[in-house]
């Protein structure tokens, strides 16, 4: 199975490459640090499986999967991410990904996900399964914002920059950017003004 990795964390990517190259039947044929670079490579040299992060510079992982599936409909995708928010996991799974594994999971879980993909099955890591099951009966969950998203939305309204929000919440700027994109997507807003109006209209803050 030919695999392409998409992640801008080089140390993590090198570790995964070593793990997969040492597994029978698996071969990492290339890697990219951005979704845009991956699409350029994969449009010329398709692979069997793409393992991608959600938080990427530029185009995020979910948008990347949507675009990549248009040019590589036969390629399978595994999301390898630190994000375990219920609404985000559900949104990713709706795109037909073959697996969702958390970065904090063991290498064994990633290999199990790849094995499931080879058998045309969908794999969700144990921790994510627990999250999805606990919220399975809540039809409104995707309409609500997570606690972290509410915090970030409140700071956006107060005109804090991404860097200032990251410092205040003790998270990375890239994580703030990902949450910000999720806020726009979930509220269907295209501008900060639209986001703020939605928030007040729905009493989200």
mmCIF file of the C-alpha atoms, coordinates in Angstrom:
data_MODEL
# 
_entry.id   MODEL 
# 
loop_
_atom_site.group_PDB 
_atom_site.id 
_atom_site.type_symbol 
_atom_site.label_atom_id 
_atom_site.label_alt_id 
_atom_site.label_comp_id 
_atom_site.label_asym_id 
_atom_site.label_entity_id 
_atom_site.label_seq_id 
_atom_site.pdbx_PDB_ins_code 
_atom_site.Cartn_x 
_atom_site.Cartn_y 
_atom_site.Cartn_z 
_atom_site.occupancy 
_atom_site.B_iso_or_equiv 
_atom_site.pdbx_formal_charge 
_atom_site.auth_seq_id 
_atom_site.auth_comp_id 
_atom_site.auth_asym_id 
_atom_site.auth_atom_id 
_atom_site.pdbx_PDB_model_num 
ATOM 1   C CA . UNK A 1 1   ? 0.000   0.000  0.000   1.00 0.00 ? 1   UNK A CA 1 
ATOM 2   C CA . UNK A 1 2   ? 1.401   3.380  -1.065  1.00 0.00 ? 2   UNK A CA 1 
ATOM 3   C CA . UNK A 1 3   ? 0.955   6.118  1.541   1.00 0.00 ? 3   UNK A CA 1 
ATOM 4   C CA . UNK A 1 4   ? 1.402   9.896  1.513   1.00 0.00 ? 4   UNK A CA 1 
ATOM 5   C CA . UNK A 1 5   ? 1.757   11.897 4.758   1.00 0.00 ? 5   UNK A CA 1 
ATOM 6   C CA . UNK A 1 6   ? 0.504   15.458 5.209   1.00 0.00 ? 6   UNK A CA 1 
ATOM 7   C CA . UNK A 1 7   ? 1.652   17.240 8.378   1.00 0.00 ? 7   UNK A CA 1 
ATOM 8   C CA . UNK A 1 8   ? 3.910   20.173 9.110   1.00 0.00 ? 8   UNK A CA 1 
ATOM 9   C CA . UNK A 1 9   ? 5.369   18.583 12.248  1.00 0.00 ? 9   UNK A CA 1 
ATOM 10  C CA . UNK A 1 10  ? 8.542   17.099 10.752  1.00 0.00 ? 10  UNK A CA 1 
ATOM 11  C CA . UNK A 1 11  ? 9.583   15.081 13.814  1.00 0.00 ? 11  UNK A CA 1 
ATOM 12  C CA . UNK A 1 12  ? 6.166   13.434 14.030  1.00 0.00 ? 12  UNK A CA 1 
ATOM 13  C CA . UNK A 1 13  ? 6.107   12.792 10.294  1.00 0.00 ? 13  UNK A CA 1 
ATOM 14  C CA . UNK A 1 14  ? 9.577   11.212 10.368  1.00 0.00 ? 14  UNK A CA 1 
ATOM 15  C CA . UNK A 1 15  ? 8.508   8.924  13.210  1.00 0.00 ? 15  UNK A CA 1 
ATOM 16  C CA . UNK A 1 16  ? 5.380   7.794  11.365  1.00 0.00 ? 16  UNK A CA 1 
ATOM 17  C CA . UNK A 1 17  ? 7.357   7.247  8.166   1.00 0.00 ? 17  UNK A CA 1 
ATOM 18  C CA . UNK A 1 18  ? 9.825   5.001  9.987   1.00 0.00 ? 18  UNK A CA 1 
ATOM 19  C CA . UNK A 1 19  ? 6.974   3.078  11.625  1.00 0.00 ? 19  UNK A CA 1 
ATOM 20  C CA . UNK A 1 20  ? 5.143   2.488  8.353   1.00 0.00 ? 20  UNK A CA 1 
ATOM 21  C CA . UNK A 1 21  ? 8.201   1.733  6.225   1.00 0.00 ? 21  UNK A CA 1 
ATOM 22  C CA . UNK A 1 22  ? 9.110   -0.989 8.733   1.00 0.00 ? 22  UNK A CA 1 
ATOM 23  C CA . UNK A 1 23  ? 5.662   -2.566 8.415   1.00 0.00 ? 23  UNK A CA 1 
ATOM 24  C CA . UNK A 1 24  ? 5.125   -5.296 5.861   1.00 0.00 ? 24  UNK A CA 1 
ATOM 25  C CA . UNK A 1 25  ? 3.232   -4.166 2.785   1.00 0.00 ? 25  UNK A CA 1 
ATOM 26  C CA . UNK A 1 26  ? 3.342   -0.457 3.609   1.00 0.00 ? 26  UNK A CA 1 
ATOM 27  C CA . UNK A 1 27  ? 5.449   2.182  1.858   1.00 0.00 ? 27  UNK A CA 1 
ATOM 28  C CA . UNK A 1 28  ? 5.522   5.938  2.429   1.00 0.00 ? 28  UNK A CA 1 
ATOM 29  C CA . UNK A 1 29  ? 6.116   7.282  -1.057  1.00 0.00 ? 29  UNK A CA 1 
ATOM 30  C CA . UNK A 1 30  ? 6.112   10.963 -0.089  1.00 0.00 ? 30  UNK A CA 1 
ATOM 31  C CA . UNK A 1 31  ? 5.152   13.649 2.390   1.00 0.00 ? 31  UNK A CA 1 
ATOM 32  C CA . UNK A 1 32  ? 3.955   17.255 2.351   1.00 0.00 ? 32  UNK A CA 1 
ATOM 33  C CA . UNK A 1 33  ? 3.844   20.019 4.949   1.00 0.00 ? 33  UNK A CA 1 
ATOM 34  C CA . UNK A 1 34  ? 0.794   21.735 3.417   1.00 0.00 ? 34  UNK A CA 1 
ATOM 35  C CA . UNK A 1 35  ? -2.433  20.628 1.778   1.00 0.00 ? 35  UNK A CA 1 
ATOM 36  C CA . UNK A 1 36  ? -1.638  22.696 -1.309  1.00 0.00 ? 36  UNK A CA 1 
ATOM 37  C CA . UNK A 1 37  ? 1.709   20.950 -1.798  1.00 0.00 ? 37  UNK A CA 1 
ATOM 38  C CA . UNK A 1 38  ? 0.084   17.547 -1.277  1.00 0.00 ? 38  UNK A CA 1 
ATOM 39  C CA . UNK A 1 39  ? -2.574  18.189 -3.915  1.00 0.00 ? 39  UNK A CA 1 
ATOM 40  C CA . UNK A 1 40  ? 0.072   19.197 -6.433  1.00 0.00 ? 40  UNK A CA 1 
ATOM 41  C CA . UNK A 1 41  ? 2.024   15.987 -5.814  1.00 0.00 ? 41  UNK A CA 1 
ATOM 42  C CA . UNK A 1 42  ? -0.933  13.632 -5.568  1.00 0.00 ? 42  UNK A CA 1 
ATOM 43  C CA . UNK A 1 43  ? -2.612  14.960 -8.707  1.00 0.00 ? 43  UNK A CA 1 
ATOM 44  C CA . UNK A 1 44  ? 0.420   13.613 -10.595 1.00 0.00 ? 44  UNK A CA 1 
ATOM 45  C CA . UNK A 1 45  ? 1.176   10.544 -8.485  1.00 0.00 ? 45  UNK A CA 1 
ATOM 46  C CA . UNK A 1 46  ? -1.911  9.171  -6.688  1.00 0.00 ? 46  UNK A CA 1 
ATOM 47  C CA . UNK A 1 47  ? -1.508  6.839  -3.716  1.00 0.00 ? 47  UNK A CA 1 
ATOM 48  C CA . UNK A 1 48  ? -3.681  4.282  -1.932  1.00 0.00 ? 48  UNK A CA 1 
ATOM 49  C CA . UNK A 1 49  ? -3.858  6.117  1.377   1.00 0.00 ? 49  UNK A CA 1 
ATOM 50  C CA . UNK A 1 50  ? -3.310  9.659  2.657   1.00 0.00 ? 50  UNK A CA 1 
ATOM 51  C CA . UNK A 1 51  ? -2.753  10.322 6.351   1.00 0.00 ? 51  UNK A CA 1 
ATOM 52  C CA . UNK A 1 52  ? -3.365  13.978 7.179   1.00 0.00 ? 52  UNK A CA 1 
ATOM 53  C CA . UNK A 1 53  ? -3.571  16.300 10.163  1.00 0.00 ? 53  UNK A CA 1 
ATOM 54  C CA . UNK A 1 54  ? -6.511  18.658 10.699  1.00 0.00 ? 54  UNK A CA 1 
ATOM 55  C CA . UNK A 1 55  ? -4.399  21.705 11.620  1.00 0.00 ? 55  UNK A CA 1 
ATOM 56  C CA . UNK A 1 56  ? -2.329  22.639 8.588   1.00 0.00 ? 56  UNK A CA 1 
ATOM 57  C CA . UNK A 1 57  ? -0.908  25.966 7.441   1.00 0.00 ? 57  UNK A CA 1 
ATOM 58  C CA . UNK A 1 58  ? -3.231  27.391 4.790   1.00 0.00 ? 58  UNK A CA 1 
ATOM 59  C CA . UNK A 1 59  ? -5.959  24.934 3.819   1.00 0.00 ? 59  UNK A CA 1 
ATOM 60  C CA . UNK A 1 60  ? -7.136  22.844 6.782   1.00 0.00 ? 60  UNK A CA 1 
ATOM 61  C CA . UNK A 1 61  ? -7.273  19.066 6.765   1.00 0.00 ? 61  UNK A CA 1 
ATOM 62  C CA . UNK A 1 62  ? -11.022 18.779 6.214   1.00 0.00 ? 62  UNK A CA 1 
ATOM 63  C CA . UNK A 1 63  ? -10.978 21.147 3.224   1.00 0.00 ? 63  UNK A CA 1 
ATOM 64  C CA . UNK A 1 64  ? -7.966  19.238 1.894   1.00 0.00 ? 64  UNK A CA 1 
ATOM 65  C CA . UNK A 1 65  ? -9.817  15.914 2.061   1.00 0.00 ? 65  UNK A CA 1 
ATOM 66  C CA . UNK A 1 66  ? -12.818 17.380 0.246   1.00 0.00 ? 66  UNK A CA 1 
ATOM 67  C CA . UNK A 1 67  ? -10.657 18.737 -2.563  1.00 0.00 ? 67  UNK A CA 1 
ATOM 68  C CA . UNK A 1 68  ? -8.366  15.726 -2.787  1.00 0.00 ? 68  UNK A CA 1 
ATOM 69  C CA . UNK A 1 69  ? -11.302 13.309 -3.063  1.00 0.00 ? 69  UNK A CA 1 
ATOM 70  C CA . UNK A 1 70  ? -12.404 15.151 -6.183  1.00 0.00 ? 70  UNK A CA 1 
ATOM 71  C CA . UNK A 1 71  ? -9.155  14.351 -7.983  1.00 0.00 ? 71  UNK A CA 1 
ATOM 72  C CA . UNK A 1 72  ? -8.517  10.987 -6.277  1.00 0.00 ? 72  UNK A CA 1 
ATOM 73  C CA . UNK A 1 73  ? -11.896 9.320  -5.669  1.00 0.00 ? 73  UNK A CA 1 
ATOM 74  C CA . UNK A 1 74  ? -10.303 5.914  -5.082  1.00 0.00 ? 74  UNK A CA 1 
ATOM 75  C CA . UNK A 1 75  ? -7.825  7.117  -2.458  1.00 0.00 ? 75  UNK A CA 1 
ATOM 76  C CA . UNK A 1 76  ? -8.586  6.459  1.212   1.00 0.00 ? 76  UNK A CA 1 
ATOM 77  C CA . UNK A 1 77  ? -7.956  9.020  3.974   1.00 0.00 ? 77  UNK A CA 1 
ATOM 78  C CA . UNK A 1 78  ? -7.092  8.761  7.663   1.00 0.00 ? 78  UNK A CA 1 
ATOM 79  C CA . UNK A 1 79  ? -7.304  11.829 9.866   1.00 0.00 ? 79  UNK A CA 1 
ATOM 80  C CA . UNK A 1 80  ? -4.504  11.901 12.456  1.00 0.00 ? 80  UNK A CA 1 
ATOM 81  C CA . UNK A 1 81  ? -5.245  14.842 14.714  1.00 0.00 ? 81  UNK A CA 1 
ATOM 82  C CA . UNK A 1 82  ? -5.185  16.253 18.234  1.00 0.00 ? 82  UNK A CA 1 
ATOM 83  C CA . UNK A 1 83  ? -8.777  17.476 17.842  1.00 0.00 ? 83  UNK A CA 1 
ATOM 84  C CA . UNK A 1 84  ? -11.412 15.317 19.536  1.00 0.00 ? 84  UNK A CA 1 
ATOM 85  C CA . UNK A 1 85  ? -14.366 17.736 19.491  1.00 0.00 ? 85  UNK A CA 1 
ATOM 86  C CA . UNK A 1 86  ? -17.562 15.812 18.819  1.00 0.00 ? 86  UNK A CA 1 
ATOM 87  C CA . UNK A 1 87  ? -18.891 18.105 16.095  1.00 0.00 ? 87  UNK A CA 1 
ATOM 88  C CA . UNK A 1 88  ? -15.555 18.115 14.264  1.00 0.00 ? 88  UNK A CA 1 
ATOM 89  C CA . UNK A 1 89  ? -15.168 14.331 14.368  1.00 0.00 ? 89  UNK A CA 1 
ATOM 90  C CA . UNK A 1 90  ? -18.690 13.919 13.002  1.00 0.00 ? 90  UNK A CA 1 
ATOM 91  C CA . UNK A 1 91  ? -18.033 16.430 10.232  1.00 0.00 ? 91  UNK A CA 1 
ATOM 92  C CA . UNK A 1 92  ? -14.855 14.618 9.205   1.00 0.00 ? 92  UNK A CA 1 
ATOM 93  C CA . UNK A 1 93  ? -16.584 11.234 9.231   1.00 0.00 ? 93  UNK A CA 1 
ATOM 94  C CA . UNK A 1 94  ? -19.366 12.635 7.020   1.00 0.00 ? 94  UNK A CA 1 
ATOM 95  C CA . UNK A 1 95  ? -16.728 13.208 4.332   1.00 0.00 ? 95  UNK A CA 1 
ATOM 96  C CA . UNK A 1 96  ? -16.219 9.463  4.115   1.00 0.00 ? 96  UNK A CA 1 
ATOM 97  C CA . UNK A 1 97  ? -12.779 9.193  5.686   1.00 0.00 ? 97  UNK A CA 1 
ATOM 98  C CA . UNK A 1 98  ? -11.575 5.672  6.376   1.00 0.00 ? 98  UNK A CA 1 
ATOM 99  C CA . UNK A 1 99  ? -10.247 6.435  9.827   1.00 0.00 ? 99  UNK A CA 1 
ATOM 100 C CA . UNK A 1 100 ? -9.836  9.003  12.584  1.00 0.00 ? 100 UNK A CA 1 
ATOM 101 C CA . UNK A 1 101 ? -6.992  8.542  15.070  1.00 0.00 ? 101 UNK A CA 1 
ATOM 102 C CA . UNK A 1 102 ? -5.823  10.935 17.774  1.00 0.00 ? 102 UNK A CA 1 
ATOM 103 C CA . UNK A 1 103 ? -2.163  11.934 17.903  1.00 0.00 ? 103 UNK A CA 1 
ATOM 104 C CA . UNK A 1 104 ? -2.076  10.954 21.563  1.00 0.00 ? 104 UNK A CA 1 
ATOM 105 C CA . UNK A 1 105 ? -3.029  7.386  20.622  1.00 0.00 ? 105 UNK A CA 1 
ATOM 106 C CA . UNK A 1 106 ? -0.400  4.690  20.386  1.00 0.00 ? 106 UNK A CA 1 
ATOM 107 C CA . UNK A 1 107 ? 1.271   3.704  17.135  1.00 0.00 ? 107 UNK A CA 1 
ATOM 108 C CA . UNK A 1 108 ? -0.654  0.450  17.463  1.00 0.00 ? 108 UNK A CA 1 
ATOM 109 C CA . UNK A 1 109 ? -3.921  2.343  16.901  1.00 0.00 ? 109 UNK A CA 1 
ATOM 110 C CA . UNK A 1 110 ? -2.598  3.921  13.705  1.00 0.00 ? 110 UNK A CA 1 
ATOM 111 C CA . UNK A 1 111 ? -1.498  0.533  12.388  1.00 0.00 ? 111 UNK A CA 1 
ATOM 112 C CA . UNK A 1 112 ? -4.897  -0.887 13.321  1.00 0.00 ? 112 UNK A CA 1 
ATOM 113 C CA . UNK A 1 113 ? -6.559  1.935  11.382  1.00 0.00 ? 113 UNK A CA 1 
ATOM 114 C CA . UNK A 1 114 ? -4.433  1.190  8.310   1.00 0.00 ? 114 UNK A CA 1 
ATOM 115 C CA . UNK A 1 115 ? -5.236  -2.524 8.587   1.00 0.00 ? 115 UNK A CA 1 
ATOM 116 C CA . UNK A 1 116 ? -8.945  -1.655 8.722   1.00 0.00 ? 116 UNK A CA 1 
ATOM 117 C CA . UNK A 1 117 ? -8.555  0.513  5.609   1.00 0.00 ? 117 UNK A CA 1 
ATOM 118 C CA . UNK A 1 118 ? -6.951  -2.396 3.769   1.00 0.00 ? 118 UNK A CA 1 
ATOM 119 C CA . UNK A 1 119 ? -10.072 -4.419 4.567   1.00 0.00 ? 119 UNK A CA 1 
ATOM 120 C CA . UNK A 1 120 ? -12.384 -1.620 3.377   1.00 0.00 ? 120 UNK A CA 1 
ATOM 121 C CA . UNK A 1 121 ? -13.510 -0.877 6.921   1.00 0.00 ? 121 UNK A CA 1 
ATOM 122 C CA . UNK A 1 122 ? -13.756 2.385  8.854   1.00 0.00 ? 122 UNK A CA 1 
ATOM 123 C CA . UNK A 1 123 ? -11.634 2.764  11.988  1.00 0.00 ? 123 UNK A CA 1 
ATOM 124 C CA . UNK A 1 124 ? -12.237 5.204  14.850  1.00 0.00 ? 124 UNK A CA 1 
ATOM 125 C CA . UNK A 1 125 ? -9.868  5.178  17.826  1.00 0.00 ? 125 UNK A CA 1 
ATOM 126 C CA . UNK A 1 126 ? -11.183 3.988  21.173  1.00 0.00 ? 126 UNK A CA 1 
ATOM 127 C CA . UNK A 1 127 ? -11.259 7.406  22.840  1.00 0.00 ? 127 UNK A CA 1 
ATOM 128 C CA . UNK A 1 128 ? -13.187 8.915  19.943  1.00 0.00 ? 128 UNK A CA 1 
ATOM 129 C CA . UNK A 1 129 ? -15.671 6.051  19.993  1.00 0.00 ? 129 UNK A CA 1 
ATOM 130 C CA . UNK A 1 130 ? -16.427 6.831  23.637  1.00 0.00 ? 130 UNK A CA 1 
ATOM 131 C CA . UNK A 1 131 ? -16.992 10.509 22.812  1.00 0.00 ? 131 UNK A CA 1 
ATOM 132 C CA . UNK A 1 132 ? -19.310 9.719  19.897  1.00 0.00 ? 132 UNK A CA 1 
ATOM 133 C CA . UNK A 1 133 ? -21.307 7.137  21.836  1.00 0.00 ? 133 UNK A CA 1 
ATOM 134 C CA . UNK A 1 134 ? -21.802 9.487  24.811  1.00 0.00 ? 134 UNK A CA 1 
ATOM 135 C CA . UNK A 1 135 ? -23.244 12.137 22.484  1.00 0.00 ? 135 UNK A CA 1 
ATOM 136 C CA . UNK A 1 136 ? -25.034 9.843  20.056  1.00 0.00 ? 136 UNK A CA 1 
ATOM 137 C CA . UNK A 1 137 ? -28.540 10.753 21.201  1.00 0.00 ? 137 UNK A CA 1 
ATOM 138 C CA . UNK A 1 138 ? -27.930 14.509 21.254  1.00 0.00 ? 138 UNK A CA 1 
ATOM 139 C CA . UNK A 1 139 ? -29.253 15.768 17.917  1.00 0.00 ? 139 UNK A CA 1 
ATOM 140 C CA . UNK A 1 140 ? -28.417 19.376 18.753  1.00 0.00 ? 140 UNK A CA 1 
ATOM 141 C CA . UNK A 1 141 ? -24.752 18.806 19.588  1.00 0.00 ? 141 UNK A CA 1 
ATOM 142 C CA . UNK A 1 142 ? -23.512 19.943 16.197  1.00 0.00 ? 142 UNK A CA 1 
ATOM 143 C CA . UNK A 1 143 ? -25.446 23.200 16.471  1.00 0.00 ? 143 UNK A CA 1 
ATOM 144 C CA . UNK A 1 144 ? -23.681 24.139 19.690  1.00 0.00 ? 144 UNK A CA 1 
ATOM 145 C CA . UNK A 1 145 ? -20.213 25.479 20.256  1.00 0.00 ? 145 UNK A CA 1 
ATOM 146 C CA . UNK A 1 146 ? -17.707 23.745 22.492  1.00 0.00 ? 146 UNK A CA 1 
ATOM 147 C CA . UNK A 1 147 ? -16.497 25.461 25.644  1.00 0.00 ? 147 UNK A CA 1 
ATOM 148 C CA . UNK A 1 148 ? -13.204 26.306 23.942  1.00 0.00 ? 148 UNK A CA 1 
ATOM 149 C CA . UNK A 1 149 ? -14.984 27.717 20.870  1.00 0.00 ? 149 UNK A CA 1 
ATOM 150 C CA . UNK A 1 150 ? -17.132 29.927 23.123  1.00 0.00 ? 150 UNK A CA 1 
ATOM 151 C CA . UNK A 1 151 ? -13.992 31.200 24.840  1.00 0.00 ? 151 UNK A CA 1 
ATOM 152 C CA . UNK A 1 152 ? -12.361 32.016 21.519  1.00 0.00 ? 152 UNK A CA 1 
ATOM 153 C CA . UNK A 1 153 ? -15.535 33.582 20.126  1.00 0.00 ? 153 UNK A CA 1 
ATOM 154 C CA . UNK A 1 154 ? -15.778 35.813 23.179  1.00 0.00 ? 154 UNK A CA 1 
ATOM 155 C CA . UNK A 1 155 ? -12.186 36.975 22.650  1.00 0.00 ? 155 UNK A CA 1 
ATOM 156 C CA . UNK A 1 156 ? -12.768 37.551 18.917  1.00 0.00 ? 156 UNK A CA 1 
ATOM 157 C CA . UNK A 1 157 ? -15.686 39.814 19.824  1.00 0.00 ? 157 UNK A CA 1 
ATOM 158 C CA . UNK A 1 158 ? -13.327 41.724 22.125  1.00 0.00 ? 158 UNK A CA 1 
ATOM 159 C CA . UNK A 1 159 ? -11.025 42.173 19.089  1.00 0.00 ? 159 UNK A CA 1 
ATOM 160 C CA . UNK A 1 160 ? -8.192  39.981 20.367  1.00 0.00 ? 160 UNK A CA 1 
ATOM 161 C CA . UNK A 1 161 ? -5.796  38.798 17.650  1.00 0.00 ? 161 UNK A CA 1 
ATOM 162 C CA . UNK A 1 162 ? -5.070  35.077 17.110  1.00 0.00 ? 162 UNK A CA 1 
ATOM 163 C CA . UNK A 1 163 ? -1.692  35.531 18.784  1.00 0.00 ? 163 UNK A CA 1 
ATOM 164 C CA . UNK A 1 164 ? -3.247  37.248 21.790  1.00 0.00 ? 164 UNK A CA 1 
ATOM 165 C CA . UNK A 1 165 ? -5.926  34.559 22.088  1.00 0.00 ? 165 UNK A CA 1 
ATOM 166 C CA . UNK A 1 166 ? -3.273  31.835 21.941  1.00 0.00 ? 166 UNK A CA 1 
ATOM 167 C CA . UNK A 1 167 ? -1.270  33.486 24.717  1.00 0.00 ? 167 UNK A CA 1 
ATOM 168 C CA . UNK A 1 168 ? -4.333  34.038 26.878  1.00 0.00 ? 168 UNK A CA 1 
ATOM 169 C CA . UNK A 1 169 ? -5.593  30.436 26.540  1.00 0.00 ? 169 UNK A CA 1 
ATOM 170 C CA . UNK A 1 170 ? -2.118  28.852 26.548  1.00 0.00 ? 170 UNK A CA 1 
ATOM 171 C CA . UNK A 1 171 ? -2.580  27.140 23.192  1.00 0.00 ? 171 UNK A CA 1 
ATOM 172 C CA . UNK A 1 172 ? -0.780  27.451 19.853  1.00 0.00 ? 172 UNK A CA 1 
ATOM 173 C CA . UNK A 1 173 ? -1.681  30.082 17.282  1.00 0.00 ? 173 UNK A CA 1 
ATOM 174 C CA . UNK A 1 174 ? -2.382  27.302 14.784  1.00 0.00 ? 174 UNK A CA 1 
ATOM 175 C CA . UNK A 1 175 ? -4.894  25.755 17.167  1.00 0.00 ? 175 UNK A CA 1 
ATOM 176 C CA . UNK A 1 176 ? -6.622  29.130 17.461  1.00 0.00 ? 176 UNK A CA 1 
ATOM 177 C CA . UNK A 1 177 ? -6.722  29.376 13.655  1.00 0.00 ? 177 UNK A CA 1 
ATOM 178 C CA . UNK A 1 178 ? -8.329  25.932 13.424  1.00 0.00 ? 178 UNK A CA 1 
ATOM 179 C CA . UNK A 1 179 ? -10.969 26.822 16.031  1.00 0.00 ? 179 UNK A CA 1 
ATOM 180 C CA . UNK A 1 180 ? -11.587 30.112 14.219  1.00 0.00 ? 180 UNK A CA 1 
ATOM 181 C CA . UNK A 1 181 ? -12.185 28.270 10.918  1.00 0.00 ? 181 UNK A CA 1 
ATOM 182 C CA . UNK A 1 182 ? -14.534 25.889 12.714  1.00 0.00 ? 182 UNK A CA 1 
ATOM 183 C CA . UNK A 1 183 ? -16.479 28.840 14.141  1.00 0.00 ? 183 UNK A CA 1 
ATOM 184 C CA . UNK A 1 184 ? -16.977 30.325 10.686  1.00 0.00 ? 184 UNK A CA 1 
ATOM 185 C CA . UNK A 1 185 ? -17.948 26.955 9.225   1.00 0.00 ? 185 UNK A CA 1 
ATOM 186 C CA . UNK A 1 186 ? -20.400 26.029 11.993  1.00 0.00 ? 186 UNK A CA 1 
ATOM 187 C CA . UNK A 1 187 ? -22.093 29.435 12.002  1.00 0.00 ? 187 UNK A CA 1 
ATOM 188 C CA . UNK A 1 188 ? -21.974 29.697 8.205   1.00 0.00 ? 188 UNK A CA 1 
ATOM 189 C CA . UNK A 1 189 ? -20.416 33.153 8.557   1.00 0.00 ? 189 UNK A CA 1 
ATOM 190 C CA . UNK A 1 190 ? -17.982 34.644 6.058   1.00 0.00 ? 190 UNK A CA 1 
ATOM 191 C CA . UNK A 1 191 ? -16.949 37.712 8.082   1.00 0.00 ? 191 UNK A CA 1 
ATOM 192 C CA . UNK A 1 192 ? -16.230 38.538 11.715  1.00 0.00 ? 192 UNK A CA 1 
ATOM 193 C CA . UNK A 1 193 ? -19.287 40.804 11.733  1.00 0.00 ? 193 UNK A CA 1 
ATOM 194 C CA . UNK A 1 194 ? -21.445 37.899 10.573  1.00 0.00 ? 194 UNK A CA 1 
ATOM 195 C CA . UNK A 1 195 ? -19.906 35.663 13.226  1.00 0.00 ? 195 UNK A CA 1 
ATOM 196 C CA . UNK A 1 196 ? -20.629 38.202 15.964  1.00 0.00 ? 196 UNK A CA 1 
ATOM 197 C CA . UNK A 1 197 ? -24.213 38.737 14.775  1.00 0.00 ? 197 UNK A CA 1 
ATOM 198 C CA . UNK A 1 198 ? -24.817 34.984 14.753  1.00 0.00 ? 198 UNK A CA 1 
ATOM 199 C CA . UNK A 1 199 ? -23.361 34.640 18.245  1.00 0.00 ? 199 UNK A CA 1 
ATOM 200 C CA . UNK A 1 200 ? -25.608 37.328 19.738  1.00 0.00 ? 200 UNK A CA 1 
ATOM 201 C CA . UNK A 1 201 ? -28.688 36.234 17.805  1.00 0.00 ? 201 UNK A CA 1 
ATOM 202 C CA . UNK A 1 202 ? -28.349 32.665 19.108  1.00 0.00 ? 202 UNK A CA 1 
ATOM 203 C CA . UNK A 1 203 ? -27.189 33.654 22.606  1.00 0.00 ? 203 UNK A CA 1 
ATOM 204 C CA . UNK A 1 204 ? -23.952 31.736 22.200  1.00 0.00 ? 204 UNK A CA 1 
ATOM 205 C CA . UNK A 1 205 ? -21.982 34.284 24.206  1.00 0.00 ? 205 UNK A CA 1 
# 
